[in-house]
Amino acid sequence: MAMKHHLKLELTNTGYVSTISITDVMYILRKYNEQNKVSNALQKLISILTVAVVTQDNLMYGFSGKMNDFEDAVQSSCSDRVGVDYIITRNVKDFKSSPVPAITPDEFLERWGDEKG
């Protein structure tokens, strides 16, 4: 299952997740789990993260063709608008044109460990 996780964590434990990520995760997970269980889990997630709302400008950036994938472009633009340091994804290569650098989950864990340690 290819899911992208887009969030920012700092020493202050500020994290972001876009509205697109929440809807995508809900759509995918409810195919394999009870909707109530998925809903409860996502409600817990958004209670600890800040939801970055996708705006019209973010969508227009997606249509601009500056990045090959529409959804990645929207995520990238949304991440840039809220000022995240990086996007966490298993698909770093699709974010080469992103205004926000992308890192893998492993790179995130290495950085987080270095910052916390």
Secondary structure in CASP SS format (residue, H / E / C, confidence):
PFRMAT SS
TARGET T0000
AUTHOR 0000-0000-0000
METHOD secondary structure of the structure
MODEL  1
M C 1.00
A C 1.00
M C 1.00
K C 1.00
H C 1.00
H C 1.00
L C 1.00
K C 1.00
L C 1.00
E C 1.00
L C 1.00
T C 1.00
N C 1.00
T C 1.00
G C 1.00
Y E 1.00
V E 1.00
S E 1.00
T H 1.00
I H 1.00
S H 1.00
I H 1.00
T H 1.00
D H 1.00
V H 1.00
M H 1.00
Y H 1.00
I H 1.00
L H 1.00
R C 1.00
K C 1.00
Y C 1.00
N C 1.00
E C 1.00
Q H 1.00
N H 1.00
K H 1.00
V H 1.00
S H 1.00
N H 1.00
A H 1.00
L H 1.00
Q H 1.00
K H 1.00
L H 1.00
I H 1.00
S H 1.00
I H 1.00
L C 1.00
T E 1.00
V E 1.00
A E 1.00
V C 1.00
V C 1.00
T C 1.00
Q H 1.00
D H 1.00
N H 1.00
L H 1.00
M H 1.00
Y H 1.00
G H 1.00
F H 1.00
S C 1.00
G C 1.00
K C 1.00
M C 1.00
N C 1.00
D C 1.00
F H 1.00
E H 1.00
D H 1.00
A H 1.00
V H 1.00
Q H 1.00
S H 1.00
S H 1.00
C H 1.00
S H 1.00
D H 1.00
R H 1.00
V H 1.00
G C 1.00
V C 1.00
D C 1.00
Y C 1.00
I E 1.00
I E 1.00
T C 1.00
R C 1.00
N C 1.00
V H 1.00
K H 1.00
D H 1.00
F H 1.00
K C 1.00
S C 1.00
S C 1.00
P C 1.00
V C 1.00
P C 1.00
A E 1.00
I E 1.00
T C 1.00
P H 1.00
D H 1.00
E H 1.00
F H 1.00
L H 1.00
E H 1.00
R H 1.00
W H 1.00
G H 1.00
D H 1.00
E H 1.00
K H 1.00
G C 1.00
END
